[in-house]
């Protein structure tokens, strides 16, 4: 009688970037890189799921040799890393973007606008300089938002400010827009806006269907509240030990923190358990 080794339980591993694979230095540790590369050796698809722009995500995909589509802009844009073929791109309606920008003008927070993978700014202030340094992207200064909206609907808006202000305005604006807009806190100082039905969870669901992978065959890991719908959708939803308490409370499993190479620890454990 012939015996066959059991197939791996998980076929797709989705991971956030900032706060999950790396910190402010944007460097993936050697241990984490080796663990991620081991997924490919086992036939497991590696998916990057991030709020970052496509152009700001691509260098990490290239570093890791990823060929699966990238989930970017909090799930608003799913695009292949080679050739730039879109899986989907959900932009905000221009009128909705105008309404959101008017609401954000009331907050006094700095605002970024993203359209066609270009970052548009009205002001080059401290918040803008800090963001562009973190994202490592160029930008275009414009006199007013209409100069950008004339080109079409934006993919995303981001408001930047002190964490207490971000928390306060998230609650207010979530209530104001309800299901007409996706609103989430990503980094402690970032409040992000996109069209309805956007989110890493919806994006991961769509991509998994495209790839013929069942929900039960997916691992997803993240550190922020913007990862909540993704880890709730996945068969195994994992929070970083250094992540937001709300995410850890909702997760199926909590791995080590960023400084302890939590993603590598998770992959190593799943391999040892025979799940990868």
C-alpha positions, 0 to 999 in steps of 0.5 A, a space after each residue: 500500500 502506498 502512503 502519501 504525505 498529508 497536504 499542507 492545511 494552509 495554502 495562502 499566508 497573508 501578512 501586513 507590512 508596517 508593525 508586522 514585518 518591519 518597524 520604522 527602519 523598513 527592514 525585514 529581519 533575516 530570520 523573518 525573510 528566511 521564514 517567508 521564503 520558506 513558504 514558497 518552498 512549500 507551495 504556499 502563496 505569500 500575499 502582502 496586505 497593506 495600507 501602503 501605496 502600490 509603488 511603496 509596496 512593490 520594493 518589498 514584493 521584489 525583495 521577497 520574490 513575490 509573484 502573487 497579487 499585492 493587496 494595497 491601499 487597505 484593500 482598495 487596489 489589488 495588483 500583480 507585482 509583475 506587469 502591473 495587471 489589476 485584479 481590482 481597483 475600487 476608487 471613491 466617487 468624486 462627490 463622496 471624496 469631496 464630502 470626506 475632504 470637507 469633513 476632514 477640513 473640520 478636523 484640522 488634521 493633515 490630509 493626504 490624497 492618493 489617486 492613480 498611485 500618486 500622492 497629492 499634498 496641499 501642504 508640505 508640513 511636518 506631518 507630510 515630511 514624516 509620512 513621505 520619509 516613512 513611505 519612501 514615495 514622491 509626491 505632488 503639491 497642488 493648490 487645492 483638492 479640486 486640482 487632483 479630483 479633476 483627474 478622477 476619484 481617489 483610491 484613498 485619503 489619509 488624515 494624520 495627527 496625534 493619536 487622541 485626535 485620530 481616535 476621536 475623529 474615527 468614532 465621529 466620522 465612522 458614525 457620519 459616513 456609516 456604510 457609505 465609506 470605509 474608515 479605519 485607524 491604521 497606524 496610531 496616528 493615521 485615519 484612513 478613508 476609502 470607498 465602501 466595500 474596501 478593506 483587507 478582509 474583502 480584498 483577501 476574500 476576492 483574491 482567494 476566490 481568484 486563486 481558488 483557495 478556500 477560507 479555511 486554507 488561509 493564515 492572516 497576520 497583522 498588528 493594527 485595527 485595519 487588519 481586523 477584518 482580514 484576520 476575522 476572514 482567514 481560517 487562522 487569524 493571528 495578531 502580533 504580540 506587539 499589536 493593538 489590544 483589540 486585534 489580539 482580543 479578536 485573533 485566533 492566535 497571538 504570536 510574538 511581537 515585532 522585535 521578537 520576529 513574530 511572523 517568523 515565530 508563527 511560520 516556524 511553529 506552523 511548519 513544526 505543527 505540520 500545518 504548512 
